């Protein structure tokens, strides 16, 4: 079981997200300039727990942004799991990995292929396509990093973008 379909999405596919357990590192009150440090520290902590078997991913790495991604936002970075974490886990240093859950409900999704610095324009296109269909974002922005940047050229990185909708 994975949190999302294996194949790429079209320009604006309507999907229904299911409540999927996640293991995440949380950060609050971030800005775009804070992302590199947050990702490095968070995925480093998660990597230690994966290496020792305390976290077993059921899909690719994810980031969930809550709030204004161009202003101040909260961030959860982590992985979907088959079985939820019972409690928070100390990952060493200042990092704690928390149980969380993928938001449930209707969403629009698309797949972006290319370097991460092009995700902003892909998000803009998805928001516009959803608006053209009368849908509005819920203020939650999910990125699923399907390709591993350590072994995939930047121009072929696949990132699935998922935008939960307001009821």
URJO-V413958 format. One record per backbone hydrogen bond with DSSP energy under -0.5 kcal/mol. NH is the residue of the N-H (numbers start at 1). CO is the residue of the C=O. If there is no record, write none. Layout:
nh=NH co=CO
nh=NH co=CO
This chain:
nh=13 co=109
nh=15 co=13
nh=15 co=107
nh=17 co=15
nh=17 co=105
nh=20 co=18
nh=22 co=100
nh=23 co=79
nh=24 co=98
nh=25 co=77
nh=27 co=75
nh=30 co=73
nh=34 co=31
nh=35 co=32
nh=38 co=34
nh=39 co=35
nh=40 co=36
nh=41 co=37
nh=42 co=38
nh=43 co=39
nh=44 co=40
nh=45 co=41
nh=46 co=42
nh=47 co=43
nh=48 co=44
nh=49 co=45
nh=50 co=46
nh=51 co=47
nh=52 co=48
nh=53 co=50
nh=54 co=49
nh=55 co=49
nh=57 co=55
nh=58 co=80
nh=61 co=145
nh=62 co=78
nh=63 co=143
nh=64 co=76
nh=65 co=63
nh=65 co=141
nh=66 co=74
nh=67 co=139
nh=68 co=72
nh=69 co=67
nh=71 co=68
nh=73 co=30
nh=74 co=66
nh=75 co=27
nh=76 co=64
nh=77 co=25
nh=78 co=62
nh=79 co=23
nh=80 co=60
nh=81 co=21
nh=82 co=56
nh=89 co=97
nh=91 co=95
nh=95 co=92
nh=97 co=89
nh=98 co=24
nh=98 co=96
nh=100 co=22
nh=102 co=20
nh=105 co=17
nh=107 co=15
nh=108 co=163
nh=109 co=13
nh=110 co=161
nh=111 co=10
nh=112 co=159
nh=114 co=157
nh=118 co=115
nh=119 co=116
nh=122 co=118
nh=123 co=119
nh=124 co=120
nh=125 co=121
nh=126 co=122
nh=127 co=123
nh=128 co=124
nh=129 co=125
nh=130 co=126
nh=131 co=127
nh=132 co=128
nh=133 co=129
nh=133 co=130
nh=134 co=131
nh=135 co=130
nh=138 co=164
nh=141 co=65
nh=142 co=162
nh=143 co=63
nh=144 co=160
nh=145 co=61
nh=145 co=143
nh=146 co=144
nh=146 co=158
nh=147 co=158
nh=149 co=147
nh=151 co=148
nh=152 co=148
nh=156 co=153
nh=157 co=154
nh=159 co=112
nh=159 co=157
nh=160 co=144
nh=161 co=110
nh=162 co=142
nh=163 co=108
nh=164 co=140
nh=164 co=162
nh=165 co=106
nh=166 co=136
